[in-house]
Amino acid sequence: RLKDLEPNKRQAVIDDLVRKLRAAGPEGLQILRDYFRAGQDVPLPNGYAMVNGRHVMVPSLRAALLHALAGWDGPEVVALTREVMQSTPSLHEALTAISQLEKKAPGAYRAEAIQTLLKLAAMPQDRQSGYMGATAIFDALKMLKAAELIPAAEAQIEKNPWGVTY
């Protein structure tokens, strides 16, 4: 049903879902954990859009729920965010998780984040995720100040010259 809603209405439904999950406490977090572990997703049309630094449109329910984790606190949330970072096949999703971890515990997961990004950058990507992946590597290079990501960034340029916007 989310796919057919206008973006503003869709975001309202997602926001309501997130509120209910947060209100459920540990049970809500377990629902998210199960959702991420199952690799479930609902693709949504129109990709990303931001207004005033807030995502108002995302390409999937999974992305919306991952972004929602940024507003939750506690060690269980950090553990789930790390789990998503370590298990996702998406460079962009990994970058989202890394960004959240950096905000919650600057530098604490840097080495783990770099290894995750290097592993993912070496994997084949389709055209769309290749574009997002190239951007993710450059964003991570800047955020983590990680010179060890330069070869992966160069490889992304070679594989996806049409996708690099820097």
C-alpha positions as CSV (number, residue, x, y, z in Angstrom):
1,R,0.0,0.0,0.0
2,L,2.9,2.4,0.6
3,K,4.0,2.3,-3.0
4,D,0.7,3.8,-4.2
5,L,0.6,6.7,-1.7
6,E,1.7,10.3,-2.5
7,P,5.1,11.0,-1.0
8,N,3.7,13.2,1.8
9,K,1.1,10.7,2.8
10,R,3.6,7.8,2.5
11,Q,6.0,9.6,4.8
12,A,3.2,10.2,7.3
13,V,2.4,6.5,7.3
14,I,6.1,5.6,7.8
15,D,6.4,8.2,10.6
16,D,3.4,6.7,12.3
17,L,4.9,3.2,12.0
18,V,8.2,4.5,13.5
19,R,6.3,6.1,16.4
20,K,4.5,2.8,17.2
21,L,7.7,0.9,17.0
22,R,9.4,3.3,19.4
23,A,6.5,3.2,21.8
24,A,6.7,-0.6,21.8
25,G,10.2,-0.3,23.3
26,P,12.4,-3.4,23.2
27,E,9.6,-5.3,21.3
28,G,9.6,-2.6,18.6
29,L,13.4,-2.8,18.3
30,Q,13.1,-6.6,18.0
31,I,10.6,-6.2,15.1
32,L,13.2,-3.9,13.3
33,R,15.9,-6.4,14.0
34,D,13.9,-9.2,12.5
35,Y,12.9,-7.1,9.5
36,F,16.6,-6.2,8.8
37,R,17.8,-9.8,9.3
38,A,15.2,-11.2,7.0
39,G,16.4,-8.8,4.2
40,Q,12.9,-7.6,3.7
41,D,12.1,-4.4,1.8
42,V,9.4,-2.5,0.1
43,P,10.7,-0.4,-2.8
44,L,9.2,3.0,-3.0
45,P,9.1,5.3,-6.1
46,N,10.9,8.6,-6.6
47,G,14.1,7.9,-4.6
48,Y,15.5,10.3,-1.9
49,A,14.4,13.8,-1.1
50,M,15.4,16.0,1.8
51,V,13.8,19.1,3.3
52,N,15.6,21.0,6.0
53,G,18.0,18.2,6.6
54,R,15.3,15.6,7.1
55,H,14.5,12.8,4.7
56,V,11.0,13.2,3.4
57,M,11.3,10.6,0.7
58,V,13.3,7.4,0.7
59,P,13.7,4.7,-1.9
60,S,12.4,1.9,0.3
61,L,10.8,1.0,3.6
62,R,14.1,-0.5,4.7
63,A,15.9,2.8,4.1
64,A,13.2,4.7,6.1
65,L,13.5,2.3,9.0
66,L,17.3,2.6,9.0
67,H,17.1,6.4,8.9
68,A,14.6,6.2,11.8
69,L,17.2,4.4,14.0
70,A,19.2,7.6,14.0
71,G,16.7,9.1,16.4
72,W,16.8,6.2,18.9
73,D,19.3,5.9,21.7
74,G,20.7,3.0,23.7
75,P,23.2,0.2,23.3
76,E,20.6,-2.1,21.6
77,V,20.2,0.5,18.9
78,V,23.9,0.8,18.4
79,A,24.2,-3.0,18.2
80,L,21.4,-3.2,15.6
81,T,23.0,-0.4,13.5
82,R,26.3,-2.2,13.6
83,E,24.6,-5.4,12.5
84,V,23.0,-3.6,9.6
85,M,26.3,-2.1,8.6
86,Q,28.0,-5.5,8.7
87,S,25.4,-7.4,6.9
88,T,24.1,-5.1,4.2
89,P,25.1,-5.7,0.5
90,S,24.5,-2.0,-0.2
91,L,27.3,0.6,0.1
92,H,24.8,3.4,0.5
93,E,23.0,1.5,3.4
94,A,26.3,0.8,5.0
95,L,27.2,4.5,4.8
96,T,23.9,5.4,6.5
97,A,24.7,3.0,9.3
98,I,28.3,4.3,9.6
99,S,27.1,7.9,9.7
100,Q,24.7,7.1,12.5
101,L,27.4,5.2,14.4
102,E,29.8,8.1,14.0
103,K,27.3,10.5,15.5
104,K,26.6,8.2,18.5
105,A,30.2,7.1,19.1
106,P,32.7,9.1,17.1
107,G,35.6,7.0,16.0
108,A,34.6,3.9,17.9
109,Y,33.6,1.9,14.8
110,R,35.9,3.5,12.3
111,A,38.1,0.5,11.6
112,E,35.1,-1.8,11.3
113,A,33.4,0.7,9.0
114,I,36.4,1.0,6.7
115,Q,36.7,-2.8,6.4
116,T,33.0,-3.1,5.7
117,L,33.2,-0.4,3.0
118,L,36.3,-2.1,1.4
119,K,34.5,-5.4,1.3
120,L,31.4,-4.0,-0.2
121,A,33.3,-1.8,-2.8
122,A,34.9,-5.0,-4.1
123,M,31.5,-6.6,-4.8
124,P,29.7,-6.2,-8.1
125,Q,27.0,-3.5,-8.0
126,D,24.1,-3.0,-10.4
127,R,23.9,0.4,-12.2
128,Q,21.7,2.2,-9.6
129,S,23.5,0.8,-6.5
130,G,26.8,1.4,-8.4
131,Y,25.9,5.1,-8.6
132,M,24.9,5.2,-4.9
133,G,28.0,3.2,-4.0
134,A,30.4,5.5,-5.7
135,T,28.9,8.4,-3.9
136,A,28.9,6.4,-0.6
137,I,32.6,5.7,-0.9
138,F,33.4,9.4,-1.4
139,D,31.2,10.4,1.4
140,A,32.8,7.9,3.7
141,L,36.3,9.0,2.6
142,K,35.4,12.5,3.7
143,M,33.6,11.6,6.9
144,L,36.1,9.1,8.2
145,K,39.2,10.8,6.8
146,A,40.3,7.4,5.7
147,A,43.0,7.5,3.1
148,E,42.8,3.7,2.9
149,L,39.5,4.2,1.0
150,I,41.2,6.0,-1.9
151,P,41.9,2.9,-3.9
152,A,38.2,1.9,-3.5
153,A,37.1,5.4,-4.6
154,E,39.4,5.2,-7.6
155,A,38.0,1.8,-8.5
156,Q,34.4,3.1,-8.2
157,I,35.3,5.9,-10.7
158,E,36.7,3.4,-13.1
159,K,33.6,1.1,-12.8
160,N,31.0,4.0,-12.7
161,P,32.4,7.1,-14.3
162,W,28.8,8.2,-15.0
163,G,27.9,8.0,-11.3
164,V,30.5,10.2,-9.7
165,T,29.3,13.7,-8.9
166,Y,32.3,15.1,-7.3
